[in-house]
Amino acid sequence: MLLKSLMSVFLIVGSVKHVNGIRCYECNSANNSMCLDPTVYDQETVMRFLGTANCEAGVHTAERKGFFCRKIVQTILHKGHDPEVRVTRGCGWVRHHRDCYKADNEDHLETVCQCFTDDCNVGTAFSYSVLLTTALGILVPCLQ
């Protein structure tokens, strides 16, 4: 019973976080090399040199947008030169049906990943909320 109560609290806290907005890392490796892979730096350095944004700040619309964090890895193909990898992190509001997807454009390839908790676009495609939801989906039926 206690475990079920704790799981309910985690789910409620996670839901409330989304109501208040979401905070995402916002950077472009074209002008900030730390944006390529912030996980190689300690947390204090990341907090100091990698910008974050409150996705709903400054957005004034009649309808509420479902903001999320996004990470885009572009491989830019230059004819006659080595490809260039560029990473962009920021807010998004038009969701794709998959958390990660690839796009093949004429002069570049893209891998786009979206996640739904604060600062989740700093690392890999999987966010803690996805892992927590999966774990709860496995545990709850076992407890009943």
C-alpha positions in Angstrom: 0.0 0.0 0.0 2.8 2.4 0.9 4.5 1.7 -2.5 1.3 2.5 -4.4 1.0 5.8 -2.5 4.6 6.7 -3.3 4.0 6.0 -6.9 0.9 8.1 -7.0 2.8 11.0 -5.4 5.6 10.7 -8.1 3.0 10.8 -10.9 1.1 13.8 -9.4 4.4 15.7 -8.9 5.4 15.0 -12.4 2.0 16.2 -13.7 2.1 19.4 -11.7 5.6 20.2 -13.1 4.1 20.3 -16.6 1.3 22.6 -15.6 3.8 25.2 -14.4 5.8 25.1 -17.6 9.0 23.4 -18.6 12.6 24.5 -18.5 15.0 23.4 -21.3 18.6 23.9 -22.2 18.9 26.3 -25.0 22.1 26.4 -27.1 23.7 25.9 -30.5 27.1 24.2 -30.9 27.8 26.7 -33.7 28.5 29.3 -31.1 28.9 27.2 -27.9 31.0 24.1 -28.1 29.7 22.9 -24.8 26.3 22.3 -26.5 27.8 19.3 -28.4 28.0 17.1 -25.3 27.3 18.8 -21.9 27.5 15.4 -20.1 31.4 15.6 -20.2 31.3 18.6 -17.9 30.4 18.8 -14.2 27.0 20.1 -13.2 28.3 23.5 -11.9 30.0 24.2 -15.3 26.9 23.3 -17.2 24.7 25.5 -15.1 27.1 28.4 -15.5 27.8 28.3 -19.2 24.9 26.5 -20.8 21.7 28.6 -21.0 18.3 27.4 -20.0 14.9 28.8 -21.0 11.5 28.7 -19.4 9.6 27.7 -22.5 6.4 29.6 -21.7 8.1 32.8 -20.8 7.2 35.6 -23.2 4.6 33.4 -25.0 1.2 35.1 -25.1 -1.4 33.0 -26.9 -5.1 32.3 -26.4 -4.4 28.6 -26.4 -2.0 26.8 -24.1 0.8 25.2 -26.0 2.2 21.9 -24.9 5.9 22.8 -24.6 8.6 20.2 -24.4 12.4 20.1 -24.7 14.1 19.1 -27.9 17.6 18.2 -29.0 18.5 18.3 -32.7 21.7 16.7 -34.0 22.4 17.8 -37.6 25.1 16.4 -39.8 25.7 19.1 -42.5 27.0 17.7 -45.7 29.5 19.9 -47.6 30.5 18.9 -51.1 34.2 18.2 -51.2 34.6 18.7 -47.4 34.1 16.6 -44.3 30.6 16.7 -42.8 30.0 19.0 -39.9 28.0 18.0 -36.8 25.9 20.7 -35.1 23.7 20.3 -32.0 20.8 22.6 -31.1 18.9 22.3 -27.9 15.8 24.2 -27.0 12.0 24.3 -26.6 9.5 22.8 -29.0 5.7 22.8 -29.2 4.8 20.7 -32.3 5.1 17.1 -31.1 6.1 14.2 -33.2 4.5 10.8 -32.6 7.9 9.3 -31.7 10.3 10.6 -29.0 13.2 10.4 -31.6 13.1 10.4 -35.3 15.5 11.0 -38.2 15.1 13.3 -41.2 17.1 13.2 -44.4 17.2 16.6 -46.1 19.0 17.6 -49.2 22.1 19.0 -47.6 21.9 17.6 -44.0 20.8 14.7 -41.9 18.9 15.3 -38.7 18.1 13.3 -35.6 15.5 15.0 -33.5 14.6 13.9 -29.9 11.9 15.3 -27.7 11.5 14.9 -23.9 9.1 16.2 -21.3 10.8 17.0 -18.0 12.9 20.0 -16.9 16.4 20.1 -18.5 16.0 16.7 -20.0 17.6 17.7 -23.4 21.1 17.8 -21.9 21.9 14.1 -22.5 20.5 11.1 -24.2 17.1 10.7 -25.8 15.5 8.9 -22.9 14.4 11.1 -20.0 13.9 10.0 -16.5 10.1 10.4 -16.9 10.1 7.8 -19.7 12.1 5.4 -17.5 9.9 6.0 -14.5 6.7 5.5 -16.4 8.1 2.2 -17.9 9.1 1.0 -14.4 5.8 1.9 -12.9 4.0 0.1 -15.7 5.9 -3.1 -14.8 5.7 -2.8 -11.0 2.0 -1.8 -10.5 0.5 -5.0 -12.1 3.0 -7.1 -10.0 1.8 -5.5 -6.8 -1.9 -6.2 -7.3 
